[in-house]
Amino acid sequence: MKKVLIIAGDDDYKRLFIFLGFEVVQELHKADLVCFTGGQDVTPKLYGDKKHAYTYNSFHRDESEALIFHKAKHLGIPCVGICRGAQFLNVMSGGRMYQHVAGHTVGHTITDTQSGEQVYVSSTHHQMMLPGEDAEIIATGNQKGRREWYDGEIFKSDISDKDVEVVFYEGTQSLCFQPHPEFSSVEYLGMRKYFAELLDRFFSFTKQAVAA
């Protein structure tokens, strides 16, 4: 049985990974996977941009989780991020953030860039990943909301026609999943199965429980 260390997550994350066939552990060296979870925005200082008025971050959390990220990389343990955790891994892997987006608080459909599969997912974030050069874009959405961000000190904004929802960084072995697979409502079972399929696609984790 594969083992996962969940960083700062509540019982919903534990239930998710138990459902997916994982054992939840408390020590990094025992883990086959590290999961970074939701919460505050990622500190813009980490990616070199000015802070937006709507950005609310915890530098202390970012510092502590950065240490875990670097230790996991040293040990060769892959990482997955959910919502804020996805955004954190995106930044740690060389990406940046759209610091404010409109219209991203409702369920919607995302499309897998490889298979064309469409999946109904949750969405409760006000920031969104701006992938780095090494990112492989795995799934996109099309909510067409306004995006605001800084390019260093320069403020920018536009209306999006394609939103990045899932990204993979091979160099850091980081899967960034912006939706919420820990949500267990019936309408989100497809999202949960898709999350499991991505873990298996990139990390070869078998999810026997999801096939039921």
Number of C-alpha atoms within 10 A of each C-alpha: 10 17 19 25 24 23 17 14 15 12 8 13 23 19 16 17 22 15 16 22 19 22 16 19 18 12 10 18 12 14 21 22 23 22 25 26 23 21 17 17 24 27 23 21 11 17 18 13 19 17 18 15 8 12 15 15 15 12 16 10 14 17 13 10 18 16 11 16 23 14 14 21 16 9 13 13 21 20 26 22 26 26 27 25 27 29 32 29 31 31 21 19 22 17 20 25 25 20 25 20 22 16 14 19 12 11 14 16 16 25 19 17 14 9 9 10 12 18 20 18 24 22 18 14 21 17 24 26 26 21 24 17 10 15 21 15 17 20 23 18 20 15 18 16 17 15 20 19 24 19 14 13 11 9 13 11 13 12 13 15 11 12 18 19 26 31 27 25 23 14 10 21 19 27 29 30 27 27 26 22 25 22 18 14 9 8 13 19 18 15 24 24 18 20 21 24 17 17 19 13 11 15 17 10 19 18 20 11 13 15 9 5
